[in-house]
Amino acid sequence: MRQFEYIRPADVNDAVRILSGGGKLLAGGTTLYDLMKLRIERPARIVDINHLSDLKHYDSSGDHELVFGALARMSDVAADRRIIRDYPAISESLWRAASQQLRNMASLGGNLLQRTRCHYFRGGDPYACNKRDPGSGCAAIEGLDRGQAVLGASRACSAVYPGDLAAALIIFDAEIDVIGSGGERMIPLEELHREPGDTPHIETTLKPDEIIVRIRVPTTPLGRASTYLKVRDRESYAFALASAAVALQMDGDIVLGARVALGGLATRPWRARAAERLLIGRRFDEAAARAAGEAAVEGAKPGRSSGFRIELGARTVADALMIARQRT
Ligand SMILES: Cc1cc2nc3c(=O)[nH]c(=O)nc-3n(C[C@H](O)[C@H](O)[C@H](O)COP(=O)(O)OP(=O)(O)OC[C@H]3O[C@@H](n4cnc5c(N)ncnc54)[C@H](O)[C@@H]3O)c2cc1C
């Protein structure tokens, strides 16, 4: 086993100070330990933040915003009554992720920063992977590509961003507050994850010593008629083949507001603004939902075996919109 140093910082600033000398933060550990066992992550130092109360503050009762400390546990937020009633897309995205045991351990901050499930990334040394080992190539190009990204991929990398929560949060314009050696700043969640381009090993816009402190979601009447629909190979304990987070606000049959994002299909959480534009100001019916689904996957590029997920993505968006309509 590879040795590492285990550190419990005194507070968040101390954690930043320690992290600026290298290392990895430990929240629930459900991604980090997994990747360490696979020898994909090899931190010399682990900075355990679980006891830091600043990161646990969690308040879903606010009139202007919902506040989730980065250490809020997935299962607590999934079961929160206000979230279930006013933001079902957020609650459903959590319920449909992982298993109850994992959700009890896993934090929202860690969930946003989980790494891809691409087999060639997780498979380790036998496989070339530009994300794991920059410049080594990408085994998925000639390999099995059923689960690779159809949106946002580059020649260097087609690994899917696997998380469910991020898609549900970006439809509500969520923001994250981060702290690092350069001070505090806010990042719109939609700008946290990067497309791979030529540097797939740089996955987010976070600096190496920056810590997510909290996630904030502005309150909106769009929340109530929202849903997160996830299609997968089996109905539980599996990642999405395609998923959609959507929200609608209606005036009779006319769409006043619409939000659409895709999960499971792209290299990062994917807001589908073309689909939103198509819906807003128009009469909503099944044909409109179907057209929005098509618009959501605009520009998608099929691989040898992944093309079916483009149609699946379009239908998932359409079905999600029909569910959201029933909630208006
Ligand atoms: C079998 C299995 C099935 C799963 N299925 C799903 C699924 O269907 N859908 C889904 O969305 N997820 C799924 N997951 C992923 C799971 O949700 C994540 O592992 C979990 O959310 C990560 O949270 P954590 O607190 O355990 O993070 P950790 O493992 O502790 O950390 C993950 C990463 O985030 C960093 N980090 C953690 N907190 C912070 C912070 N505050 N600031 C900066 N960096 C931080 C860590 O350094 C690490 O790099 C599955 C996982 C497993 C093992």
The ligand as a Gaussian input file, in Angstrom:
#p B3LYP/6-31G(d) Opt

LIG

0 1
 C      -20.781000       2.535000      -6.572000
 C      -21.004000       4.007000      -6.755000
 C      -22.117000       4.436000      -7.468000
 C      -22.333000       5.798000      -7.656000
 N      -23.416000       6.237000      -8.381000
 C      -23.604000       7.554000      -8.575000
 C      -24.699000       8.048000      -9.344000
 O      -25.515000       7.280000      -9.857000
 N      -24.812000       9.393000      -9.500000
 C      -23.939000      10.278000      -8.938000
 O      -24.098000      11.486000      -9.099000
 N      -22.890000       9.843000      -8.227000
 C      -22.715000       8.517000      -8.033000
 N      -21.632000       8.078000      -7.323000
 C      -20.631000       9.044000      -6.908000
 C      -20.901000       9.561000      -5.517000
 O      -22.070000      10.331000      -5.523000
 C      -19.680000      10.394000      -5.170000
 O      -18.636000       9.454000      -4.901000
 C      -19.885000      11.271000      -3.963000
 O      -20.908000      12.183000      -4.170000
 C      -18.598000      12.027000      -3.660000
 O      -18.765000      12.728000      -2.455000
 P      -17.760000      12.520000      -1.245000
 O      -18.166000      13.476000      -0.190000
 O      -17.654000      11.095000      -0.857000
 O      -16.428000      13.017000      -1.953000
 P      -14.892000      12.599000      -1.736000
 O      -14.651000      11.249000      -2.300000
 O      -14.473000      12.844000      -0.333000
 O      -14.230000      13.697000      -2.649000
 C      -14.387000      13.688000      -4.054000
 C      -13.438000      14.731000      -4.654000
 O      -13.866000      16.032000      -4.327000
 C      -12.846000      16.725000      -3.596000
 N      -13.578000      17.510000      -2.597000
 C      -14.484000      17.045000      -1.714000
 N      -15.031000      18.065000      -1.027000
 C      -14.456000      19.201000      -1.505000
 C      -14.609000      20.591000      -1.207000
 N      -15.480000      21.037000      -0.274000
 N      -13.866000      21.480000      -1.890000
 C      -12.977000      21.075000      -2.844000
 N      -12.784000      19.764000      -3.152000
 C      -13.519000      18.852000      -2.501000
 C      -11.965000      15.646000      -3.021000
 O      -10.645000      16.091000      -2.786000
 C      -12.011000      14.608000      -4.116000
 O      -11.120000      14.935000      -5.147000
 C      -21.417000       6.731000      -7.108000
 C      -20.311000       6.291000      -6.374000
 C      -20.097000       4.946000      -6.197000
 C      -18.909000       4.500000      -5.407000

